[in-house]
Amino acid sequence: MPDDPLQPDPDEDLVTRARNGDTRAFDALILKYGEKLYGLVYNMTAHKEDTNDLLQDIFAKAYHSLPRFRGQASFYTWIYQIAVNMTLNFLKKRKRRSGLSLNELDSAVQQDPALVDSSHMANPEKQSKLHELQKRLNEAMLSLSEAHRTVVTMFDIQGMPHAEIARILKTSEGTVRSRLHYAHLHLQSKLQDYWE
């Protein structure tokens, strides 16, 4: 959903109605983008409860900020920008408070029904390999800087194009590509022995 100056924002009507006090219009925007934002925030925080709390805060901030939304970018880009900024701020605060426990992370991933493939539960060998891969991937992702983890989440997990990521992060496409390249090399080196 990149911002194309020739195409009108598909959410323009809902945004206008929400600005005029129609809470059902804003609810429709939440329904439209809630799952994508959940995936974005969850992949950045790796914690289900933090993700749910952050999403409430993100949607509350977006709702209260609607009068200041100028429409220079699409609503989609604008709310993703809010989500990324609020999540990065949260991560900085959490980092100052304490380190993230990988056991807590693994437990959250194992218990999240959206991420668990039940067909592996019947096969202990596959379950063991999946658990090991999840652990290694989580460790590798957490070893990335927040800036690199953010672009990997947005590009590889959310499937966003480079241009959209650049707009949301207020940086150049070259910077996005550079961060992705570095992050991919880092992840490959961290996971290389697993594939050998």
Secondary structure, DSSP 8 states (H G I E B T S, - for coil): ----TTS--TTHHHHHHHHTT-HHHHHHHHHHHHHHHHHHHHHHH--HHHHHHHHHHHHHHHHHHGGG--SSS-HHHHHHHHHHHHHHHHHHHHHHH----HHHHHHHHHH-TTT--GGGTT-HHHHHHHHHHHHHHHHHHHHS-HHHHHHHIIIIIT---HHHHHHHHTS-HHHHHHHHHHHHHHHHHHHHHHH-
